[in-house]
Amino acid sequence: MTIHKEGYTSLAITILFIFVLNALIQFYMPTAHTLKWIVYIFSGALFLIILQFFRSPFFDIETAENTILCPADGKVVVIEETEETEFLKDKRIQLSVFMSPVNVHVNRNPIAGVVSYFKYHKGKYLVAWHPKSSTENERTTIAIENSKGVTVLFRQIAGALARRIVWYVKQGDIVEQGQQFGFIKFGSRVDVFLPLGTKILVNIGDVVKGGRTVLAELVDPEPVKEAAKPDAIVVPEPPAAPVEPAVLVEETPTMNSITPAPSLVVDHPETAENPAVEESAAEKPVKKKTASKAKKDDSGDAAKEADSE
């Protein structure tokens, strides 16, 4: 067992106070033996009380992903379903542990994971068992999300005597289960908010130990079963219609399908628009040919007459 670092200053002040008190009694009342014994006893008791406030025992921590470790020494005073309105904003199981002045005041992470939320609230100093102390007293709110996506939220709450809350984590930190996350001087209370369906392993009035007592077990959600699908109905395809054989029809050439000779189209484009021009153009070579033949016949007859003479 050691003395927690948060107690160094308080112990130093206590030792100085005891030394000054005893020195004054010894100097001003050297013969008041009864009073001196009373002061000695008071000084020793005060030192032991302050010493036990800040003790920090050593022990092995058994970790498991599905367990919720107790965050502090004390007694279970609340187990109920409630609405968490600050961060989670849904229904949760609240489990509260009250720390008396004689308990160890070290606070430990109930699960391992990532700190997804942290906030410090100034507030009142109502007694720790007051119903409104969880929302009105000075407090810190911390939420840790584990590797399975389960978030556990917990609060350090100051009381009428405990007016100093210390924390060692911030949002985004990766923390281990059972690791120290804070300290509350001179007692108070810690609230833990668990998912609905969590298996609670303690009862109201149980004495618990921080980092050693398992408060609850997380229950894995059952996989959603898919509804049985009916067998698929096979609809037969309609029979294919019979294909009729194709009938080849020989086309009879028509006047419109006859393409004019290229020479006529190229040399005499105007004939495509005027059929009369086309007809006259076709008759001209014939007439020329007839005239030349007649001329040739006349010349032949003249030659024959000359020979006969």
C-alpha positions as a LaTeX table, in Angstrom:
\begin{tabular}{lrrr}
\hline
Residue & $x$ (\AA) & $y$ (\AA) & $z$ (\AA) \\
\hline
Met1 & 0.00 & 0.00 & 0.00 \\
Thr2 & 1.20 & 3.49 & $-0.84$ \\
Ile3 & 0.02 & 7.06 & $-0.40$ \\
His4 & $-1.73$ & 8.49 & $-3.43$ \\
Lys5 & $-0.08$ & 11.53 & $-5.00$ \\
Glu6 & $-3.23$ & 13.60 & $-4.36$ \\
Gly7 & $-2.55$ & 13.27 & $-0.63$ \\
Tyr8 & 0.98 & 14.66 & $-0.54$ \\
Thr9 & $-0.08$ & 18.28 & 0.01 \\
Ser10 & $-2.79$ & 17.41 & 2.54 \\
Leu11 & $-0.41$ & 15.23 & 4.53 \\
Ala12 & 2.25 & 17.94 & 4.55 \\
Ile13 & $-0.24$ & 20.50 & 5.86 \\
Thr14 & $-1.47$ & 18.03 & 8.51 \\
Ile15 & 2.04 & 17.27 & 9.73 \\
Leu16 & 2.86 & 20.99 & 9.93 \\
Phe17 & $-0.34$ & 21.68 & 11.87 \\
Ile18 & 0.38 & 18.86 & 14.35 \\
Phe19 & 3.94 & 20.06 & 14.87 \\
Val20 & 2.90 & 23.67 & 15.56 \\
Leu21 & 0.08 & 22.60 & 17.91 \\
Asn22 & 2.30 & 20.34 & 19.98 \\
Ala23 & 5.07 & 22.93 & 20.08 \\
Leu24 & 2.71 & 25.57 & 21.44 \\
Ile25 & 1.35 & 23.22 & 24.10 \\
Gln26 & 4.85 & 22.21 & 25.13 \\
Phe27 & 6.08 & 25.81 & 25.25 \\
Tyr28 & 3.15 & 27.50 & 26.99 \\
Met29 & 1.83 & 24.62 & 29.14 \\
Pro30 & 4.79 & 22.48 & 30.06 \\
Thr31 & 3.14 & 21.23 & 33.24 \\
Ala32 & $-0.30$ & 20.46 & 31.76 \\
His33 & 0.40 & 16.78 & 31.28 \\
Thr34 & $-3.23$ & 15.74 & 30.85 \\
Leu35 & $-3.81$ & 18.36 & 28.15 \\
Lys36 & $-0.61$ & 17.36 & 26.41 \\
Trp37 & $-1.75$ & 13.73 & 26.25 \\
Ile38 & $-5.07$ & 14.77 & 24.83 \\
Val39 & $-3.27$ & 16.82 & 22.16 \\
Tyr40 & $-0.95$ & 13.90 & 21.38 \\
Ile41 & $-3.85$ & 11.51 & 20.93 \\
Phe42 & $-5.74$ & 14.00 & 18.78 \\
Ser43 & $-2.67$ & 14.63 & 16.63 \\
Gly44 & $-2.06$ & 10.93 & 16.05 \\
Ala45 & $-5.71$ & 10.25 & 15.19 \\
Leu46 & $-5.82$ & 13.19 & 12.77 \\
Phe47 & $-2.68$ & 11.98 & 11.03 \\
Leu48 & $-4.05$ & 8.43 & 10.66 \\
Ile49 & $-7.39$ & 9.68 & 9.34 \\
Ile50 & $-5.72$ & 11.84 & 6.70 \\
Leu51 & $-3.35$ & 9.00 & 5.88 \\
Gln52 & $-6.13$ & 6.49 & 5.26 \\
Phe53 & $-8.00$ & 9.02 & 3.13 \\
Phe54 & $-5.18$ & 8.93 & 0.59 \\
Arg55 & $-4.11$ & 5.30 & 0.73 \\
Ser56 & $-3.72$ & 3.50 & $-2.58$ \\
Pro57 & $-3.50$ & $-0.30$ & $-2.28$ \\
Phe58 & $-1.82$ & $-2.57$ & $-4.83$ \\
Phe59 & $-3.77$ & $-5.48$ & $-6.33$ \\
Asp60 & $-4.12$ & $-7.43$ & $-9.56$ \\
Ile61 & $-6.96$ & $-6.39$ & $-11.86$ \\
Glu62 & $-8.81$ & $-9.05$ & $-13.83$ \\
Thr63 & $-10.11$ & $-7.56$ & $-17.04$ \\
Ala64 & $-12.72$ & $-8.82$ & $-19.48$ \\
Glu65 & $-14.45$ & $-7.09$ & $-22.36$ \\
Asn66 & $-17.97$ & $-7.99$ & $-21.25$ \\
Thr67 & $-17.61$ & $-7.07$ & $-17.55$ \\
Ile68 & $-18.22$ & $-3.78$ & $-15.74$ \\
Leu69 & $-15.74$ & $-3.22$ & $-12.93$ \\
Cys70 & $-16.69$ & $-1.16$ & $-9.91$ \\
Pro71 & $-15.20$ & 2.35 & $-10.27$ \\
Ala72 & $-14.75$ & 2.98 & $-6.52$ \\
Asp73 & $-14.78$ & 1.47 & $-3.04$ \\
Gly74 & $-18.03$ & 1.89 & $-1.14$ \\
Lys75 & $-21.61$ & 0.67 & $-0.85$ \\
Val76 & $-24.23$ & 0.24 & $-3.57$ \\
Val77 & $-27.04$ & 2.71 & $-2.82$ \\
Val78 & $-28.98$ & 2.94 & $-6.12$ \\
Ile79 & $-30.00$ & 0.43 & $-8.81$ \\
Glu80 & $-32.77$ & 1.78 & $-11.02$ \\
Glu81 & $-33.83$ & 2.50 & $-14.58$ \\
Thr82 & $-33.55$ & 6.17 & $-15.44$ \\
Glu83 & $-33.21$ & 8.62 & $-18.31$ \\
Glu84 & $-29.68$ & 9.89 & $-19.03$ \\
Thr85 & $-30.20$ & 13.38 & $-20.46$ \\
Glu86 & $-26.72$ & 14.88 & $-20.74$ \\
Phe87 & $-24.97$ & 12.81 & $-23.42$ \\
Leu88 & $-26.59$ & 9.44 & $-24.14$ \\
Lys89 & $-30.15$ & 10.82 & $-24.07$ \\
Asp90 & $-31.79$ & 7.43 & $-23.65$ \\
Lys91 & $-32.92$ & 5.06 & $-20.92$ \\
Arg92 & $-30.19$ & 3.42 & $-18.84$ \\
Ile93 & $-29.68$ & 1.39 & $-15.69$ \\
Gln94 & $-28.18$ & 3.68 & $-13.05$ \\
Leu95 & $-25.95$ & 2.05 & $-10.43$ \\
Ser96 & $-24.56$ & 4.34 & $-7.71$ \\
Val97 & $-21.75$ & 3.67 & $-5.22$ \\
Phe98 & $-21.42$ & 5.84 & $-2.11$ \\
Met99 & $-17.89$ & 6.38 & $-0.76$ \\
Ser100 & $-17.60$ & 7.08 & 2.94 \\
Pro101 & $-14.59$ & 8.91 & 4.44 \\
Val102 & $-13.01$ & 5.58 & 5.41 \\
Asn103 & $-13.06$ & 4.15 & 1.87 \\
Val104 & $-10.30$ & 4.31 & $-0.73$ \\
His105 & $-11.05$ & 7.33 & $-2.90$ \\
Val106 & $-9.30$ & 6.26 & $-6.09$ \\
Asn107 & $-11.63$ & 6.05 & $-9.11$ \\
Arg108 & $-11.05$ & 3.45 & $-11.86$ \\
Asn109 & $-12.37$ & 2.93 & $-15.39$ \\
Pro110 & $-15.21$ & 0.39 & $-15.46$ \\
Ile111 & $-14.42$ & $-0.65$ & $-19.06$ \\
Ala112 & $-11.64$ & $-0.24$ & $-21.62$ \\
Gly113 & $-12.05$ & 1.86 & $-24.74$ \\
Val114 & $-11.98$ & 5.42 & $-26.04$ \\
Val115 & $-13.18$ & 8.41 & $-24.00$ \\
Ser116 & $-15.98$ & 9.65 & $-26.25$ \\
Tyr117 & $-17.23$ & 12.39 & $-23.91$ \\
Phe118 & $-15.92$ & 14.43 & $-20.98$ \\
Lys119 & $-17.29$ & 17.47 & $-19.20$ \\
Tyr120 & $-16.75$ & 19.16 & $-15.83$ \\
His121 & $-19.74$ & 20.82 & $-14.15$ \\
Lys122 & $-19.61$ & 23.33 & $-11.33$ \\
Gly123 & $-22.45$ & 22.92 & $-8.88$ \\
Lys124 & $-23.74$ & 22.59 & $-5.35$ \\
Tyr125 & $-22.48$ & 20.45 & $-2.48$ \\
Leu126 & $-25.56$ & 18.52 & $-1.42$ \\
Val127 & $-25.07$ & 15.36 & 0.61 \\
Ala128 & $-24.02$ & 12.52 & $-1.67$ \\
Trp129 & $-27.18$ & 10.45 & $-1.08$ \\
His130 & $-29.49$ & 13.31 & $-2.07$ \\
Pro131 & $-31.56$ & 12.37 & $-5.18$ \\
Lys132 & $-30.55$ & 15.58 & $-6.99$ \\
Ser133 & $-26.83$ & 15.33 & $-6.23$ \\
Ser134 & $-26.27$ & 13.50 & $-9.53$ \\
Thr135 & $-27.46$ & 16.50 & $-11.56$ \\
Glu136 & $-26.92$ & 19.53 & $-9.30$ \\
Asn137 & $-23.67$ & 18.90 & $-7.41$ \\
Glu138 & $-20.17$ & 19.60 & $-8.67$ \\
Arg139 & $-19.34$ & 16.66 & $-10.93$ \\
Thr140 & $-17.56$ & 15.29 & $-13.96$ \\
Thr141 & $-19.26$ & 13.24 & $-16.66$ \\
Ile142 & $-17.19$ & 10.69 & $-18.61$ \\
Ala143 & $-18.29$ & 8.26 & $-21.33$ \\
Ile144 & $-16.17$ & 5.39 & $-22.67$ \\
Glu145 & $-16.97$ & 3.43 & $-25.84$ \\
Asn146 & $-15.49$ & $-0.07$ & $-26.07$ \\
Ser147 & $-14.40$ & $-2.02$ & $-29.16$ \\
Lys148 & $-17.93$ & $-3.41$ & $-29.66$ \\
Gly149 & $-19.48$ & 0.05 & $-29.79$ \\
Val150 & $-21.03$ & $-0.16$ & $-26.28$ \\
Thr151 & $-20.90$ & 3.12 & $-24.34$ \\
Val152 & $-20.81$ & 3.28 & $-20.54$ \\
Leu153 & $-21.21$ & 6.67 & $-18.86$ \\
Phe154 & $-20.17$ & 7.46 & $-15.27$ \\
Arg155 & $-19.95$ & 10.49 & $-13.00$ \\
Gln156 & $-17.76$ & 11.65 & $-10.13$ \\
Ile157 & $-19.99$ & 13.60 & $-7.75$ \\
Ala158 & $-18.76$ & 15.86 & $-4.96$ \\
Gly159 & $-20.60$ & 15.85 & $-1.64$ \\
Ala160 & $-20.99$ & 18.01 & 1.44 \\
Leu161 & $-17.55$ & 17.00 & 2.75 \\
Ala162 & $-15.78$ & 16.10 & $-0.48$ \\
Arg163 & $-15.25$ & 19.35 & $-2.34$ \\
Arg164 & $-12.40$ & 18.42 & $-4.58$ \\
Ile165 & $-12.73$ & 16.26 & $-7.71$ \\
Val166 & $-9.62$ & 15.28 & $-9.64$ \\
Trp167 & $-9.58$ & 13.63 & $-13.07$ \\
Tyr168 & $-6.80$ & 12.35 & $-15.34$ \\
Val169 & $-8.58$ & 11.78 & $-18.66$ \\
Lys170 & $-9.82$ & 13.89 & $-21.54$ \\
Gln171 & $-11.93$ & 13.28 & $-24.60$ \\
Gly172 & $-10.17$ & 11.10 & $-27.17$ \\
Asp173 & $-7.95$ & 9.23 & $-24.69$ \\
Ile174 & $-7.59$ & 5.45 & $-24.99$ \\
Val175 & $-7.94$ & 3.92 & $-21.52$ \\
Glu176 & $-7.63$ & 0.48 & $-19.95$ \\
Gln177 & $-10.14$ & $-1.26$ & $-17.72$ \\
Gly178 & $-9.30$ & $-0.73$ & $-14.04$ \\
Gln179 & $-6.91$ & 2.13 & $-14.80$ \\
Gln180 & $-7.18$ & 5.19 & $-12.54$ \\
Phe181 & $-9.21$ & 7.98 & $-14.10$ \\
Gly182 & $-9.59$ & 10.25 & $-11.07$ \\
Phe183 & $-9.76$ & 10.85 & $-7.35$ \\
Ile184 & $-12.41$ & 12.33 & $-5.04$ \\
Lys185 & $-11.04$ & 13.78 & $-1.83$ \\
Phe186 & $-12.82$ & 12.82 & 1.38 \\
Gly187 & $-15.52$ & 10.65 & $-0.11$ \\
Ser188 & $-18.69$ & 11.16 & $-2.13$ \\
Arg189 & $-20.31$ & 9.03 & $-4.84$ \\
Val190 & $-19.92$ & 7.62 & $-8.34$ \\
Asp191 & $-22.83$ & 6.92 & $-10.72$ \\
Val192 & $-22.58$ & 4.40 & $-13.55$ \\
Phe193 & $-25.10$ & 4.32 & $-16.42$ \\
Leu194 & $-25.34$ & 0.92 & $-18.15$ \\
Pro195 & $-27.26$ & $-0.18$ & $-21.26$ \\
Leu196 & $-30.68$ & $-1.70$ & $-20.73$ \\
Gly197 & $-30.48$ & $-5.48$ & $-20.62$ \\
Thr198 & $-27.15$ & $-5.50$ & $-18.78$ \\
Lys199 & $-26.95$ & $-8.34$ & $-16.24$ \\
Ile200 & $-26.56$ & $-6.73$ & $-12.79$ \\
Leu201 & $-24.49$ & $-8.85$ & $-10.37$ \\
Val202 & $-24.83$ & $-6.77$ & $-7.16$ \\
Asn203 & $-27.66$ & $-5.65$ & $-4.92$ \\
Ile204 & $-28.43$ & $-2.49$ & $-2.98$ \\
Gly205 & $-26.43$ & $-2.48$ & 0.25 \\
Asp206 & $-23.55$ & $-4.60$ & $-1.07$ \\
Val207 & $-20.03$ & $-3.47$ & $-0.14$ \\
Val208 & $-17.92$ & $-3.23$ & $-3.29$ \\
Lys209 & $-14.25$ & $-2.66$ & $-4.13$ \\
Gly210 & $-13.04$ & $-0.43$ & $-6.91$ \\
Gly211 & $-11.27$ & $-2.34$ & $-9.69$ \\
Arg212 & $-12.04$ & $-5.72$ & $-8.10$ \\
Thr213 & $-15.81$ & $-6.12$ & $-7.79$ \\
Val214 & $-17.66$ & $-6.93$ & $-11.01$ \\
Leu215 & $-20.85$ & $-4.88$ & $-10.98$ \\
Ala216 & $-22.44$ & $-6.25$ & $-14.13$ \\
Glu217 & $-21.98$ & $-8.14$ & $-17.38$ \\
Leu218 & $-22.75$ & $-6.73$ & $-20.79$ \\
Val219 & $-25.09$ & $-8.91$ & $-22.81$ \\
Asp220 & $-24.37$ & $-9.15$ & $-26.52$ \\
Pro221 & $-27.47$ & $-8.29$ & $-28.56$ \\
Glu222 & $-29.04$ & $-11.29$ & $-30.24$ \\
Pro223 & $-28.71$ & $-11.29$ & $-34.00$ \\
Val224 & $-31.89$ & $-10.32$ & $-35.79$ \\
Lys225 & $-33.39$ & $-13.37$ & $-37.47$ \\
Glu226 & $-34.63$ & $-12.84$ & $-40.98$ \\
Ala227 & $-38.20$ & $-13.88$ & $-41.69$ \\
Ala228 & $-38.50$ & $-17.09$ & $-43.66$ \\
Lys229 & $-39.04$ & $-16.31$ & $-47.31$ \\
Pro230 & $-41.72$ & $-18.32$ & $-49.19$ \\
Asp231 & $-40.56$ & $-20.61$ & $-51.95$ \\
Ala232 & $-40.32$ & $-18.83$ & $-55.24$ \\
Ile233 & $-43.21$ & $-19.56$ & $-57.60$ \\
Val234 & $-42.01$ & $-20.54$ & $-61.05$ \\
Val235 & $-44.34$ & $-19.23$ & $-63.77$ \\
Pro236 & $-44.05$ & $-21.33$ & $-66.96$ \\
Glu237 & $-43.29$ & $-19.36$ & $-70.08$ \\
Pro238 & $-46.00$ & $-19.36$ & $-72.80$ \\
Pro239 & $-45.24$ & $-21.57$ & $-75.83$ \\
Ala240 & $-43.52$ & $-19.78$ & $-78.64$ \\
Ala241 & $-45.74$ & $-18.93$ & $-81.64$ \\
Pro242 & $-44.97$ & $-20.99$ & $-84.80$ \\
Val243 & $-42.77$ & $-19.15$ & $-87.24$ \\
Glu244 & $-44.24$ & $-19.03$ & $-90.79$ \\
Pro245 & $-41.76$ & $-19.61$ & $-93.64$ \\
Ala246 & $-40.78$ & $-16.48$ & $-95.45$ \\
Val247 & $-42.25$ & $-16.09$ & $-98.99$ \\
Leu248 & $-39.95$ & $-14.58$ & $-101.57$ \\
Val249 & $-41.82$ & $-12.24$ & $-103.93$ \\
Glu250 & $-40.10$ & $-11.42$ & $-107.24$ \\
Glu251 & $-40.53$ & $-7.78$ & $-107.98$ \\
Thr252 & $-41.55$ & $-6.75$ & $-111.56$ \\
Pro253 & $-39.48$ & $-3.87$ & $-112.85$ \\
Thr254 & $-41.48$ & $-0.72$ & $-113.48$ \\
Met255 & $-40.78$ & 2.42 & $-115.40$ \\
Asn256 & $-39.99$ & 4.24 & $-112.22$ \\
Ser257 & $-37.38$ & 1.65 & $-111.30$ \\
Ile258 & $-35.44$ & 2.07 & $-114.61$ \\
Thr259 & $-32.52$ & 4.42 & $-114.19$ \\
Pro260 & $-31.72$ & 6.66 & $-117.16$ \\
Ala261 & $-28.44$ & 6.14 & $-119.00$ \\
Pro262 & $-25.60$ & 7.99 & $-117.34$ \\
Ser263 & $-24.67$ & 9.78 & $-120.59$ \\
Leu264 & $-28.12$ & 11.22 & $-120.94$ \\
Val265 & $-28.19$ & 12.29 & $-117.36$ \\
Val266 & $-24.73$ & 13.84 & $-117.46$ \\
Asp267 & $-24.70$ & 15.41 & $-120.99$ \\
His268 & $-28.29$ & 16.57 & $-121.02$ \\
Pro269 & $-29.44$ & 17.30 & $-117.51$ \\
Glu270 & $-32.34$ & 19.37 & $-118.77$ \\
Thr271 & $-34.01$ & 16.24 & $-120.18$ \\
Ala272 & $-34.71$ & 14.99 & $-116.70$ \\
Glu273 & $-37.10$ & 17.87 & $-116.23$ \\
Asn274 & $-38.57$ & 18.23 & $-119.86$ \\
Pro275 & $-39.57$ & 15.01 & $-121.67$ \\
Ala276 & $-40.14$ & 16.92 & $-124.95$ \\
Val277 & $-36.55$ & 18.07 & $-125.00$ \\
Glu278 & $-35.48$ & 14.49 & $-124.39$ \\
Glu279 & $-37.56$ & 13.25 & $-127.38$ \\
Ser280 & $-36.27$ & 15.94 & $-129.76$ \\
Ala281 & $-32.73$ & 15.25 & $-128.70$ \\
Ala282 & $-33.21$ & 11.58 & $-129.54$ \\
Glu283 & $-34.66$ & 12.32 & $-133.03$ \\
Lys284 & $-31.90$ & 14.72 & $-134.22$ \\
Pro285 & $-29.19$ & 12.11 & $-134.86$ \\
Val286 & $-31.67$ & 10.00 & $-136.80$ \\
Lys287 & $-32.57$ & 12.87 & $-139.18$ \\
Lys288 & $-28.93$ & 13.73 & $-139.78$ \\
Lys289 & $-28.19$ & 10.15 & $-140.58$ \\
Thr290 & $-31.09$ & 10.00 & $-143.11$ \\
Ala291 & $-29.99$ & 13.21 & $-144.93$ \\
Ser292 & $-26.41$ & 12.03 & $-145.29$ \\
Lys293 & $-27.57$ & 8.69 & $-146.66$ \\
Ala294 & $-29.76$ & 10.42 & $-149.27$ \\
Lys295 & $-26.88$ & 12.61 & $-150.34$ \\
Lys296 & $-24.70$ & 9.57 & $-150.68$ \\
Asp297 & $-27.31$ & 7.84 & $-152.84$ \\
Asp298 & $-27.54$ & 10.89 & $-155.17$ \\
Ser299 & $-23.77$ & 10.98 & $-155.63$ \\
Gly300 & $-23.84$ & 7.27 & $-156.46$ \\
Asp301 & $-26.48$ & 7.71 & $-159.13$ \\
Ala302 & $-24.51$ & 10.57 & $-160.74$ \\
Ala303 & $-21.44$ & 8.41 & $-160.97$ \\
Lys304 & $-23.35$ & 5.62 & $-162.60$ \\
Glu305 & $-24.74$ & 8.02 & $-165.25$ \\
Ala306 & $-21.26$ & 9.31 & $-166.07$ \\
Asp307 & $-20.00$ & 5.80 & $-166.58$ \\
Ser308 & $-22.84$ & 4.95 & $-168.90$ \\
Glu309 & $-22.06$ & 7.88 & $-171.15$ \\
\hline
\end{tabular}
